[in-house]
Amino acid sequence: MKGKEIAKRTTWIFILTTMAWFTSSSTTPLHASDYPPSEIVPIPEPSPEAIQFHRTGQWIWAGSVALSLAIPMIILRTSIGSSVQEFAGRHAYGRVGTVICFVVLVSVIAFGMRLPWNFTAGHLRMKAYGLSEQGAGDWFVDALKALCVNVVIQCILASIVWGFLVVRFPKTWWLWTAAGTLPFLVAGVYLTPLVIDPLFNRFEALKDETLESDILKLAARANVADADVFEVDKSRQTKAVNAYVTGLLGSKRIVLWDTLIGKLPPREVRAVVAHELGHYVLGHVRWGVLIGGISAFGGMFLLDRALRWTISHWGESLHVKDLADPTALVLLMILATIGEIAMAPVSNAISRTMEHQADVFAIELTRDPASVARAFATLQHENLSVPFPNWFYRTWRATHPSIGERIGFANGYRPWADGGKGRYGFDSVE
Ligand SMILES: [Zn+2]
């Protein structure tokens, strides 16, 4: 009865949100008129294919969120969770061993349940739209590698929190967990490019030496000295284009996806790298870690309360008897997903602010707003985006300002035109 109520409510949330996005319309483009026409980059019309990709993408997103809630719910309701817990209790050694055994088995079961969806939405669909050239076998190998990485990380976290903290400090486990999140957050952000990413791709020195020296000049202008420039063979997995700048203990790396170099002319590549240098110089990763750390405390506190409340009201029908049960971890996943969706408008707004700052930085650093705008136009074309997505997408999913807004801004932003230096104070080029 109570499980049904949850299902009913979840269904209603999805019906209402889907209705909302189909009745909404997109915003009107920004216009720039005071500059020479050659400097103004028109906002390209999206292709019919891009519009279709965007529309169906909203359903895919809704489906993915629904699955993230439904799969753990099924695992709990059908007593798969409690059976695995019992099995782990009988066969594994000690409490930590039980927790690890439980996490491994449940992760593999959940992976299997989600695999058909992920393969269809994440692989077949991307191939159908020409956004990926990866073979099914390679895709599957990557999916398995990702599963292994996730299982290892989850086992470490779960054995500390569920194997030890929840039993030792049943009232304050959430506080210690939040405090312990910080090193993981820092390690995750800084070590992922160095340790995890090379498991999936090859990093090599940039082949185009002219482009490399151009990029190093740009980096020097942004006060990023002694960086290494790499290209990574992302074309193995995707046709999308991207780049990033990361640094750890004095070593700095500027990483360009090979797709970016292949599809964008050098001036647009420079524009994209300038944007990424903006993130680096403005300390957006540090800000992200700080905000993540602070919200970990609030989030873990709320999760602890929500977990206790859910167990006391619905524990029996979900086969979760006690907070210290490993099955409570599955419930934690459901509640964390709900929290993440509820907070998405806030975290997306923070992300959009940082992205806009990086755009301003790129325009001021390069003093080449037309190339910045053209890079956005190319991105829209290559990634099958639409220039002005509807409000639902913008609120719940958009981590970047829309391409239309970004091109409109680049077309109208020339702080040096009347002798100013702009927000970040770069001198004129040359
Ligand atoms: Zn960015």
Residues whose N, C-alpha, C, O or C-beta is under 5 A from the ligand:
A	BS01	ZN	E355 A358
